[in-house]
Amino acid sequence: MADEYLDHLLECPYCGTIRLRIPKNAEPSTPIKCDDCGRYLSTWDEIQTDFERQGGANGVFRLDKGRIQKLD
């Protein structure tokens, strides 16, 4: 089960926030950047895989338009 906070590829290693800049028509190989500092994080496929691994696929978190919300 996921911890209270997300980390890994979802957290920017440069500024520490979890805000993703995701293009509307993102493909699996689309590069994803931090919305705060603009630095490269990973590909869209890798981000989604990491999100699911941390509980996103189990309904613990929701990823919508680059925003991550912990569900009760």
Secondary structure by P-SEA (a helix, b strand, c coil): cccccccccccccccccccccccccccccbbbbccccccccccaaaaaaaaaaaccccccccccccbbbbcc
